[in-house]
Amino acid sequence: MRRSPKGEGPREESPKRRRAVEPSRLAARDVLSEAVAGMLQRPGRSVLTALGTVLGVGTFVAILGLTATTSSQIDSRFDILTATEVTVEDVARDQNEFADPAFPADADARIERLGGVEDAGVYWTVRLAPGTAVRSAPVGDGTGSERIEVVAASPGALRAAAPTLAQGRLYDEFASGSGQPVAVLGRSVADRLGITTLETSPAVFIGDEPFTVAGIIDDVKRRADVLMSVTVPRTTAEKLWGPPQQGDAKMLITTATGAAAQIAREAPVALRPDHPEYLKAVPPPDPRSLRAGVTDDLDQLFLLLAAVSLVIGAVGIANTTLVAVLERTGEIGLRRALGARGRHITVQFLTESGALGTMGGLVGTALGVSTVIAVALVRDWTPVMHTGTVVAAPAVGLVTGVVAGLYPAWRASRIEPAEALRR
């Protein structure tokens, strides 16, 4: 109550003048300064607290970067092998059993004249009579007899398989054209038959027919079944066991990068211009779909590992922040006694934990990128890092710190000033 001038009676004060204490406010600048001060007061603890986020975010960035880098290498290898491979199949024609063979005698030459073709050849698995076995000794000896598949293949089909020879050589067009009894063995077949060297000019016997072993294949990039079979010239197989049955024969074509789809469209017409429907060309799958599938599988696996690392980092921040709350109970009580509200205390501790998470995210991002570059240099790869990963990683650290600080900040805001000051 105030007395009015000139002897007038007392006058009631306005509500604004009667309010003596303004509600406390916490400016953003004050929050940041308090958070920085809180971290700098205990630098060792702050570094150890942020270490969990550093490891989590660093693992997150490194895993995604290595996934993108390895996926790029898978793409390049896929382009070299699968994306340059076309298979032409002989479609069974039950409605016309007297139809001409789908693959003419000069099938290899017809396809190799197409632009972009590197190697091409016809092959099929020979249907031997029941009881026919492959031997490494003359008939009647009774040793070295195995049930092994026999594959008839033109020289172009063998070259298209991209073999690596352990010994000897592949048979050529002359041996195939003249129907010579030569054979090429896969490494596993040679071991099963007991053939370890070609210096003694070994032979294998398919039933009663002897074949001189021209070479032993150690590995192939395509058609791994070659390693498990005896491969003989196409013309030799036709002379001894007849032409392939409808649907048995196939052609393997290797092309230059980017030419496979075009060759797949042209091959049936080049082979059988009168009946291209006898043949079905199978182009390679779309590399983009394969890349997407491989990348998705790797991303799902490694993102799970990164998430586990981030959870471990978040638990570390939560534990350290909770201990800090218990140690700073007196400080919190004093702040409350001086007018700080519960939400002010909450914001303060959330800001501190968020700042620690952001700092850990920045350092972890740098370490993750450095790891990807180092691995790529050691492996002679091209490092691949998505911009979104690098940009999002510090934000992931911030979110991890804030989430980890929720419970400790809530505990701090629940501390009663009187009780805190009595401690």
C-alpha positions as CSV (number, residue, x, y, z in Angstrom):
1,M,0.0,0.0,0.0
2,R,1.2,3.5,-0.8
3,R,-0.1,6.9,0.4
4,S,-1.3,9.2,-2.4
5,P,0.0,12.7,-2.7
6,K,-1.7,15.8,-1.2
7,G,-3.1,14.0,1.8
8,E,-5.2,11.6,-0.2
9,G,-5.9,8.1,1.3
10,P,-3.7,5.1,0.6
11,R,-3.7,3.8,-3.1
12,E,-3.5,0.1,-4.1
13,E,-0.3,-0.8,-6.1
14,S,-0.6,-2.4,-9.5
15,P,0.1,-6.2,-9.8
16,K,3.3,-5.5,-11.8
17,R,4.7,-3.3,-9.1
18,R,3.6,-5.6,-6.3
19,R,5.5,-8.6,-7.8
20,A,8.9,-8.4,-6.2
21,V,10.7,-11.5,-7.7
22,E,10.8,-12.2,-11.4
23,P,10.8,-15.9,-12.5
24,S,14.3,-17.2,-13.4
25,R,15.2,-17.7,-17.0
26,L,18.1,-19.6,-18.6
27,A,19.5,-18.2,-21.8
28,A,21.0,-20.4,-24.5
29,R,24.3,-18.6,-24.1
30,D,24.4,-19.4,-20.4
31,V,23.5,-23.0,-21.0
32,L,26.4,-23.5,-23.5
33,S,28.9,-21.7,-21.2
34,E,27.8,-23.8,-18.2
35,A,28.1,-27.0,-20.3
36,V,31.6,-26.1,-21.5
37,A,32.6,-25.2,-17.9
38,G,31.3,-28.5,-16.6
39,M,33.4,-30.4,-19.2
40,L,36.5,-28.4,-18.6
41,Q,36.4,-28.8,-14.8
42,R,37.0,-32.5,-15.3
43,P,38.8,-32.9,-18.6
44,G,40.0,-36.4,-17.9
45,R,36.5,-37.7,-17.2
46,S,35.1,-35.8,-20.2
47,V,37.6,-37.4,-22.5
48,L,36.9,-40.9,-21.1
49,T,33.1,-40.2,-21.3
50,A,33.4,-39.1,-24.9
51,L,35.6,-42.2,-25.7
52,G,32.6,-44.4,-25.9
53,T,30.9,-42.2,-28.5
54,V,34.3,-41.9,-30.4
55,L,34.5,-45.7,-30.7
56,G,30.8,-46.1,-31.6
57,V,30.7,-43.3,-34.2
58,G,34.1,-44.3,-35.5
59,T,33.0,-47.9,-36.0
60,F,29.7,-46.7,-37.6
61,V,31.6,-44.6,-40.2
62,A,34.3,-47.1,-40.8
63,I,31.9,-50.0,-41.3
64,L,29.7,-48.0,-43.7
65,G,32.8,-46.8,-45.6
66,L,34.3,-50.2,-45.8
67,T,31.0,-51.7,-46.9
68,A,30.7,-49.1,-49.7
69,T,34.4,-49.8,-50.7
70,T,34.1,-53.5,-50.8
71,S,30.8,-53.3,-52.7
72,S,32.6,-51.3,-55.3
73,Q,35.2,-54.0,-55.6
74,I,32.5,-56.7,-55.9
75,D,30.9,-54.6,-58.7
76,S,34.2,-54.4,-60.6
77,R,34.8,-58.1,-60.4
78,F,31.2,-58.8,-61.3
79,D,31.6,-56.6,-64.4
80,I,34.7,-58.5,-65.4
81,L,33.3,-62.0,-65.1
82,T,29.5,-62.3,-64.9
83,A,28.6,-59.2,-66.8
84,T,30.7,-60.4,-69.8
85,E,29.1,-63.9,-70.0
86,V,26.3,-65.0,-72.3
87,T,24.9,-68.5,-72.4
88,V,22.9,-69.8,-75.4
89,E,20.8,-72.8,-74.7
90,D,19.4,-75.4,-77.1
91,V,15.6,-75.3,-76.6
92,A,14.1,-78.9,-76.6
93,R,11.8,-79.3,-79.6
94,D,9.6,-82.2,-78.8
95,Q,7.2,-81.4,-81.5
96,N,9.9,-81.9,-84.2
97,E,12.3,-84.6,-83.3
98,F,13.8,-84.6,-86.8
99,A,14.8,-80.9,-86.7
100,D,18.3,-80.0,-87.6
101,P,20.8,-79.4,-84.7
102,A,20.4,-76.1,-83.0
103,F,24.2,-75.5,-83.1
104,P,25.7,-75.8,-86.6
105,A,29.2,-77.2,-87.1
106,D,30.7,-73.7,-87.5
107,A,28.8,-72.2,-84.5
108,D,32.0,-71.0,-82.9
109,A,33.1,-69.1,-86.0
110,R,29.7,-67.5,-86.5
111,I,29.6,-66.1,-83.0
112,E,33.2,-64.9,-83.0
113,R,32.5,-62.8,-86.1
114,L,30.1,-60.7,-84.0
115,G,31.5,-57.4,-82.7
116,G,32.4,-57.6,-79.0
117,V,32.8,-61.4,-78.7
118,E,36.1,-62.6,-77.3
119,D,35.6,-66.4,-77.1
120,A,32.7,-68.7,-77.8
121,G,32.2,-72.4,-77.9
122,V,29.6,-75.2,-77.7
123,Y,29.7,-77.8,-74.9
124,W,27.5,-80.5,-73.4
125,T,27.7,-83.5,-71.0
126,V,28.1,-86.7,-72.9
127,R,25.5,-89.4,-72.2
128,L,27.6,-92.5,-71.9
129,A,26.2,-96.0,-72.0
130,P,25.5,-97.5,-68.6
131,G,28.6,-99.1,-67.0
132,T,31.0,-96.9,-69.0
133,A,33.7,-95.7,-66.7
134,V,36.8,-93.5,-67.0
135,R,40.1,-95.3,-66.3
136,S,43.7,-94.4,-66.1
137,A,44.9,-97.8,-67.1
138,P,44.1,-100.1,-70.1
139,V,40.7,-101.9,-70.1
140,G,40.7,-105.0,-68.1
141,D,43.4,-103.9,-65.6
142,G,40.7,-103.2,-63.0
143,T,42.6,-100.2,-61.4
144,G,42.0,-96.5,-61.6
145,S,38.3,-96.9,-62.6
146,E,36.1,-93.9,-61.7
147,R,32.6,-92.8,-62.5
148,I,33.4,-89.3,-63.9
149,E,31.5,-87.1,-66.2
150,V,32.7,-86.5,-69.7
151,V,32.1,-83.1,-71.3
152,A,32.4,-82.4,-75.0
153,A,33.5,-78.9,-75.7
154,S,34.9,-76.9,-78.6
155,P,38.2,-75.1,-78.1
156,G,36.3,-71.8,-77.8
157,A,34.3,-73.1,-74.9
158,L,37.4,-74.1,-73.0
159,R,39.0,-70.7,-73.6
160,A,35.8,-69.0,-72.5
161,A,36.0,-70.8,-69.2
162,A,39.2,-68.8,-68.5
163,P,41.2,-71.8,-67.2
164,T,44.5,-71.8,-65.4
165,L,46.7,-74.7,-66.4
166,A,48.7,-76.7,-64.0
167,Q,50.5,-78.7,-66.7
168,G,50.3,-79.1,-70.5
169,R,48.0,-77.1,-72.7
170,L,44.5,-77.0,-74.1
171,Y,43.6,-78.7,-77.4
172,D,43.3,-76.3,-80.3
173,E,41.1,-76.0,-83.4
174,F,43.3,-78.4,-85.4
175,A,42.9,-81.2,-82.8
176,S,39.2,-80.6,-82.6
177,G,38.6,-80.3,-86.3
178,S,40.5,-83.5,-87.0
179,G,38.7,-85.4,-84.2
180,Q,41.9,-86.4,-82.4
181,P,41.5,-88.4,-79.2
182,V,42.8,-85.9,-76.7
183,A,41.5,-84.8,-73.3
184,V,41.9,-82.1,-70.7
185,L,41.4,-83.1,-67.1
186,G,40.5,-81.0,-64.1
187,R,42.9,-81.1,-61.2
188,S,40.6,-83.1,-58.9
189,V,39.9,-85.7,-61.7
190,A,43.6,-86.1,-62.3
191,D,44.2,-86.7,-58.6
192,R,41.5,-89.3,-58.5
193,L,42.9,-91.1,-61.5
194,G,46.5,-90.9,-60.1
195,I,47.8,-88.7,-62.9
196,T,50.4,-86.4,-61.4
197,T,52.6,-85.5,-64.4
198,L,52.4,-85.3,-68.2
199,E,56.0,-86.2,-68.8
200,T,55.1,-89.8,-69.2
201,S,52.3,-89.0,-71.8
202,P,49.5,-90.5,-69.7
203,A,46.2,-91.5,-71.2
204,V,42.7,-92.0,-69.9
205,F,40.3,-94.6,-71.1
206,I,36.6,-93.7,-71.5
207,G,35.1,-97.1,-71.8
208,D,37.3,-98.8,-74.5
209,E,38.5,-95.5,-76.1
210,P,41.9,-94.1,-75.1
211,F,42.5,-90.4,-74.9
212,T,45.9,-88.7,-74.6
213,V,45.9,-86.2,-71.7
214,A,46.9,-82.9,-73.2
215,G,46.6,-80.7,-70.1
216,I,45.5,-80.5,-66.5
217,I,43.4,-77.5,-65.4
218,D,44.2,-76.1,-62.0
219,D,41.4,-73.5,-61.8
220,V,38.7,-71.8,-63.9
221,K,36.9,-68.5,-63.6
222,R,33.8,-69.8,-65.3
223,R,32.1,-73.2,-65.4
224,A,33.6,-74.8,-62.3
225,D,32.3,-78.2,-63.4
226,V,35.2,-78.4,-65.8
227,L,37.4,-79.2,-62.7
228,M,35.3,-82.3,-62.0
229,S,35.2,-83.8,-65.5
230,V,37.1,-85.0,-68.5
231,T,36.8,-82.6,-71.4
232,V,37.2,-83.9,-75.0
233,P,36.8,-82.1,-78.3
234,R,33.3,-81.7,-79.7
235,T,34.0,-83.4,-83.0
236,T,35.6,-86.4,-81.3
237,A,32.6,-86.8,-79.0
238,E,30.2,-86.6,-82.0
239,K,32.2,-89.2,-83.9
240,L,32.3,-91.7,-80.9
241,W,29.0,-91.1,-79.2
242,G,26.9,-89.2,-81.6
243,P,25.5,-85.6,-81.5
244,P,24.0,-84.2,-78.4
245,Q,20.3,-84.8,-77.8
246,Q,17.9,-81.9,-78.0
247,G,18.2,-79.6,-75.0
248,D,21.6,-80.9,-74.0
249,A,24.0,-78.6,-75.8
250,K,24.8,-75.0,-74.7
251,M,27.2,-72.3,-75.9
252,L,29.3,-70.2,-73.6
253,I,30.2,-66.7,-74.9
254,T,32.5,-64.2,-73.3
255,T,32.2,-60.6,-74.5
256,A,33.8,-57.2,-74.0
257,T,32.3,-55.2,-71.1
258,G,29.0,-53.7,-72.1
259,A,28.5,-55.9,-75.2
260,A,26.7,-58.9,-73.5
261,A,23.1,-57.6,-73.9
262,Q,23.7,-56.9,-77.6
263,I,25.3,-60.3,-78.2
264,A,22.5,-62.0,-76.4
265,R,20.1,-60.5,-78.9
266,E,22.2,-61.3,-82.0
267,A,23.4,-64.8,-81.2
268,P,20.3,-66.8,-82.0
269,V,19.9,-65.2,-85.4
270,A,23.6,-65.6,-86.2
271,L,23.5,-69.3,-85.3
272,R,20.2,-70.2,-86.8
273,P,18.9,-67.5,-89.1
274,D,16.2,-69.9,-90.4
275,H,15.1,-71.0,-86.9
276,P,16.3,-68.6,-84.2
277,E,13.5,-70.0,-81.9
278,Y,15.6,-73.1,-81.6
279,L,17.9,-71.2,-79.3
280,K,17.5,-69.1,-76.1
281,A,20.2,-66.6,-75.2
282,V,20.6,-65.9,-71.5
283,P,22.2,-62.5,-70.9
284,P,23.9,-61.6,-67.6
285,P,21.7,-60.2,-64.8
286,D,21.6,-56.5,-64.3
287,P,24.6,-55.5,-62.3
288,R,22.7,-52.7,-60.6
289,S,20.3,-55.2,-59.0
290,L,23.2,-57.4,-57.9
291,R,25.0,-54.4,-56.5
292,A,21.9,-53.4,-54.6
293,G,21.4,-56.8,-53.2
294,V,25.0,-57.2,-52.1
295,T,25.1,-53.7,-50.6
296,D,21.8,-54.2,-48.7
297,D,23.0,-57.5,-47.2
298,L,26.3,-56.0,-46.1
299,D,24.7,-52.8,-44.8
300,Q,22.2,-54.7,-42.7
301,L,24.9,-56.8,-41.1
302,F,27.4,-54.1,-40.4
303,L,24.8,-51.5,-39.4
304,L,23.8,-53.9,-36.6
305,L,27.4,-54.1,-35.4
306,A,27.6,-50.3,-35.6
307,A,24.4,-50.0,-33.6
308,V,25.8,-52.2,-30.9
309,S,28.9,-50.0,-30.7
310,L,26.8,-46.9,-30.3
311,V,24.7,-48.5,-27.6
312,I,27.9,-49.3,-25.7
313,G,29.0,-45.7,-26.1
314,A,25.7,-44.5,-24.9
315,V,25.8,-46.7,-21.8
316,G,29.3,-45.2,-21.0
317,I,28.0,-41.7,-21.3
318,A,24.9,-42.5,-19.1
319,N,27.0,-44.0,-16.4
320,T,29.5,-41.2,-16.3
321,T,26.8,-38.5,-16.4
322,L,24.9,-40.2,-13.5
323,V,28.1,-40.3,-11.4
324,A,28.6,-36.7,-12.2
325,V,25.1,-35.9,-11.0
326,L,25.7,-37.7,-7.7
327,E,29.0,-35.8,-7.2
328,R,27.5,-32.4,-8.0
329,T,24.5,-32.8,-5.7
330,G,25.6,-29.8,-3.6
331,E,26.1,-27.6,-6.7
332,I,22.7,-28.6,-8.0
333,G,21.1,-27.8,-4.6
334,L,22.7,-24.4,-4.6
335,R,21.5,-23.6,-8.1
336,R,18.0,-24.6,-7.1
337,A,18.1,-22.5,-3.9
338,L,19.2,-19.5,-6.0
339,G,16.1,-19.9,-8.3
340,A,17.0,-22.5,-10.9
341,R,14.1,-24.6,-11.9
342,G,14.0,-28.3,-12.5
343,R,13.9,-27.9,-16.2
344,H,16.9,-25.7,-16.1
345,I,18.9,-28.4,-14.4
346,T,17.6,-30.9,-17.0
347,V,18.7,-28.7,-19.9
348,Q,22.1,-28.1,-18.4
349,F,22.9,-31.8,-18.1
350,L,21.4,-32.7,-21.4
351,T,23.6,-30.0,-23.0
352,E,26.7,-31.3,-21.3
353,S,26.0,-34.9,-22.5
354,G,25.0,-33.7,-26.0
355,A,28.2,-31.7,-26.2
356,L,30.2,-34.8,-25.2
357,G,28.4,-36.9,-27.8
358,T,29.0,-34.3,-30.5
359,M,32.7,-34.1,-29.7
360,G,32.9,-37.8,-29.7
361,G,31.0,-37.9,-33.0
362,L,33.4,-35.5,-34.7
363,V,36.5,-37.3,-33.5
364,G,34.9,-40.7,-34.4
365,T,34.1,-39.5,-37.8
366,A,37.7,-38.5,-38.4
367,L,39.0,-41.8,-37.2
368,G,36.4,-43.8,-39.2
369,V,37.3,-41.9,-42.4
370,S,41.0,-42.4,-41.7
371,T,40.4,-46.1,-41.2
372,V,38.7,-46.5,-44.5
373,I,41.4,-44.7,-46.4
374,A,44.1,-46.7,-44.7
375,V,42.5,-50.0,-45.5
376,A,41.9,-49.0,-49.1
377,L,45.6,-48.0,-49.5
378,V,46.8,-51.3,-48.0
379,R,44.5,-53.3,-50.3
380,D,45.1,-51.1,-53.3
381,W,41.4,-50.2,-53.5
382,T,39.6,-47.0,-54.3
383,P,38.1,-45.7,-51.0
384,V,34.4,-44.9,-51.3
385,M,32.6,-42.8,-48.7
386,H,29.0,-41.5,-49.0
387,T,28.7,-37.9,-48.2
388,G,25.6,-38.6,-46.1
389,T,27.5,-40.9,-43.8
390,V,30.2,-38.2,-43.0
391,V,27.6,-35.5,-42.5
392,A,25.3,-37.6,-40.3
393,A,27.9,-39.2,-38.1
394,P,28.4,-36.1,-35.8
395,A,24.6,-35.8,-35.6
396,V,24.5,-39.5,-34.5
397,G,27.0,-38.6,-31.8
398,L,24.8,-35.7,-30.6
399,V,21.7,-37.9,-30.5
400,T,23.5,-40.6,-28.7
401,G,24.8,-38.2,-26.1
402,V,21.3,-36.6,-25.5
403,V,19.6,-40.0,-25.3
404,A,22.3,-41.2,-22.9
405,G,21.8,-38.1,-20.7
406,L,18.0,-38.2,-20.3
407,Y,17.9,-40.3,-17.2
408,P,20.8,-38.6,-15.3
409,A,19.3,-35.2,-16.2
410,W,15.9,-36.3,-14.9
411,R,17.5,-37.5,-11.7
412,A,19.3,-34.2,-11.3
413,S,16.1,-32.2,-11.8
414,R,14.4,-34.2,-9.0
415,I,16.9,-33.2,-6.3
416,E,15.4,-31.1,-3.6
417,P,17.4,-28.0,-2.7
418,A,17.1,-28.4,1.1
419,E,18.1,-32.0,1.1
420,A,21.0,-31.3,-1.3
421,L,22.4,-28.5,0.9
422,R,22.3,-30.6,4.0
423,R,24.8,-33.1,2.5
